[in-house]
Amino acid sequence: MADGGFRFALDEGEAAKLLSRSKKRLRELVEAGRLDGETYHPPRDGEPDVPVIVLPAGMTRAALKARLDGKEDRDD
């Protein structure tokens, strides 16, 4: 939750498919501050932590891909 509202998060595998980027590239974008990456800690003991990509509040998955595609066209 952020600012009193829910934000969507995608695990790295799902985000890689949706955003048409490798997991390595997603991590690079997180390090560069262009994506918000977090770690989901499952509530049950023994379950592994899951790296996720968190969508900006109010943004759809399609809008994030379009925004990222546009920025990468200009930046790379």
C-alpha positions as CSV (number, residue, x, y, z in Angstrom):
1,M,0.0,0.0,0.0
2,A,1.2,3.5,-0.7
3,D,-0.4,6.8,0.3
4,G,-3.5,5.0,1.6
5,G,-4.1,3.1,-1.6
6,F,-3.0,-0.2,-3.1
7,R,-0.4,-0.5,-5.8
8,F,0.0,-3.4,-8.2
9,A,3.2,-5.5,-8.1
10,L,4.4,-8.1,-10.6
11,D,7.0,-10.7,-9.8
12,E,10.1,-10.4,-11.9
13,G,9.1,-13.3,-14.3
14,E,5.7,-11.8,-15.0
15,A,7.1,-8.3,-15.3
16,A,9.8,-9.5,-17.8
17,K,7.1,-11.0,-20.0
18,L,4.7,-8.1,-19.8
19,L,7.4,-5.4,-20.3
20,S,9.3,-7.4,-22.9
21,R,12.6,-7.1,-21.0
22,S,14.9,-9.6,-19.4
23,K,15.1,-9.9,-15.6
24,K,18.6,-8.6,-15.8
25,R,17.4,-5.5,-17.7
26,L,14.6,-5.0,-15.1
27,R,17.1,-5.0,-12.3
28,E,19.2,-2.4,-14.2
29,L,16.1,-0.2,-14.5
30,V,15.4,-0.5,-10.8
31,E,19.0,0.4,-10.0
32,A,18.8,3.4,-12.3
33,G,15.6,4.5,-10.5
34,R,13.4,4.1,-13.6
35,L,11.3,1.2,-12.0
36,D,10.3,0.6,-8.4
37,G,11.6,-2.7,-7.3
38,E,10.8,-4.2,-3.9
39,T,10.9,-7.6,-2.2
40,Y,7.7,-9.3,-1.2
41,H,8.1,-11.3,2.1
42,P,5.5,-14.1,2.1
43,P,3.7,-14.4,5.4
44,R,4.4,-18.1,5.8
45,D,7.7,-19.3,7.3
46,G,9.9,-21.1,4.8
47,E,8.6,-19.4,1.7
48,P,11.3,-17.6,-0.3
49,D,11.2,-13.8,-0.7
50,V,10.0,-12.7,-4.1
51,P,11.5,-9.7,-6.0
52,V,8.7,-7.6,-7.5
53,I,8.3,-4.6,-9.8
54,V,5.8,-2.2,-8.2
55,L,3.7,-0.1,-10.6
56,P,3.3,3.6,-9.9
57,A,0.0,4.4,-8.1
58,G,-2.9,4.6,-10.6
59,M,-0.8,3.3,-13.5
60,T,-1.9,0.2,-15.5
61,R,0.5,-2.4,-16.7
62,A,0.0,-1.3,-20.3
63,A,0.7,2.3,-19.5
64,L,3.9,1.4,-17.7
65,K,5.1,-0.6,-20.7
66,A,4.2,2.3,-23.0
67,R,6.0,4.7,-20.8
68,L,9.0,2.5,-20.4
69,D,9.2,1.8,-24.2
70,G,9.1,5.5,-24.9
71,K,11.9,6.3,-22.4
72,E,14.1,3.5,-23.6
73,D,13.7,4.7,-27.2
74,R,15.1,8.0,-26.2
75,D,17.7,6.8,-23.6
76,D,19.3,3.8,-25.2
